[in-house]
């Protein structure tokens, strides 16, 4: 069997990040069932999905599905004004209709989000967040979503976000969303990035990946860009919201440190792969991206010895014949030499 290459390891990594196909189909089916329920009841004109599940940038496991309920225009006079209880009334009507169609449904069990009615179904391992909204009366992409805490309808460009991510994915021949998931996996395995939101990773990737490129080079580009980008504004992919507006200087420094370190190791791995040291490169990527990334083949004693003679030592401690690992190997003079 031929040794695993870095490209093949990334293909396996990509497969490991995919949502469970049965859960994905279940979510799509339930979305359609809820849509039919609410349109039949005259509550919704239509629905659409938003969030990372809709954009295909969600890494497993599937935990929640965000679903926008575009309310029928007949309800705008009663529910559409601010300060008149409209958002709460819309959610109440949705709850009544969904309960009638799905008697076992539970609402707001794990959380009570301001903008959504959270629904759990006994036959699903994930929740749905149902977001009531009114369409833009001028016919644009914008919508106005419910906020039951503030009793108002808030502007949202979530459909624009869906569109620009889809367009970028098409421009990269379908690899962009996969590379976003890989970036999110690095975040999940890096404690210094615990407070960084997933959309920030998506936005940082969007800012630097414009065309199809190999996964390892795409992640290197992401890490190198993010190391400095987190020190300033981080605009969402629509270019409207600064996701970093409330970050503290300490958070910015911490995020920059994590991405700087990742960039250095990714740069090392890319250089080693170019020199044919695929197992060593895979070892570095495994250390960066966690258990979902394949482990490398074990290094034999003869391979280690060859690397110790004039090669270099990787950041994960492997001796390689390439000179481009993290630490050069400089053997001392033999005993008795002059």
Phi, psi and omega in degrees: 000132182292145178301148180288133176269166176299318180300317179293321179298321178291326176298317178295319177301314179302315179297322181293337181272348183296142173297152176301125184302322180293319178294320179298314179296321178299318180295318180294319179295315181294325175303314180293322179295319178294319178301311179300318180301312186281329176286321177298327180280355180078011181275316185252143170275323179192176177219164169205159180270148174227182179083184186293332176295316180294321183278355180066028177252012180276130172269153182291156002275160176286119182250322182208154179236124179267127185228121179271129179256102177282110188289148176297141185298338179299338182269353184299317181301321183276323187252343194279351179272157176276145175075021180236014179079013183299311180302316180294322180294321178296316179295322178297317179296319178298316180299317180298315182293318181292321178298320179295326181275327182231085187302334182272002183294142175240148188238137177052039182284315182267334184200159175235077183293147182296324189261000187215153169263114182275131184235132173246135178247141183297338181260011179236142178271001183231163180256164172247136170254110183266116187252105177292144181204155171251142177290159175297122181297341178272000176086011179278182180287334185296153174227172179232112188262154183288144169228100185285339179286317181267357181052056180206172179247121187255140178298141177213139176249036184299329178290327175295319178300313177304316184292314185291327177292319178298319179294319178294322179296320177295321181295333179262014179060036171091002183266343187303310184295329177293319181288330172298315179300322179295319176297322178293328178292322175299314178303317182295334182260002181246106183303331181294344182254016183306322185271359179278129183281156181298325179295330177296318177298317179300318182291319178296323177292318180299326183288346188230343181255108184246341182218169181294133174211159179303151184300320183294321179287329176294317179293322175300315179298318179299309184297316181296318178293314185296328183303325177259328184298326182291350178276351179231210177290143172236095182281142175294165185302341176277350180079015185258307187263134172271104184290345182262007188302327184254009177289142176276161175304323180294319178297315180301315181296321180294314179298318180298319178300314182296315182287327175299315180296318180295320180297318180297318182285324176295321179297319177297315182295319179296318179294319180294319178298321179296333177269007178086005181270067187292319181297319179293320178295318178299321178301317180293314179297322178298319180292330180279319193256352172091191189294340178288341177271135184302147174281151179281164172294146179296144179277132179280163179296324180291324177294318179295318181296320179297323179288330181287344180263087174081007179267223179208171183245130181284168178294345176259006173092014178270140172271129182229156179284338177296149177270003191252021173281179188297322185235126175292147177258115182240091180298141176286171179293146178291158180300135175088353179285153182238000000 
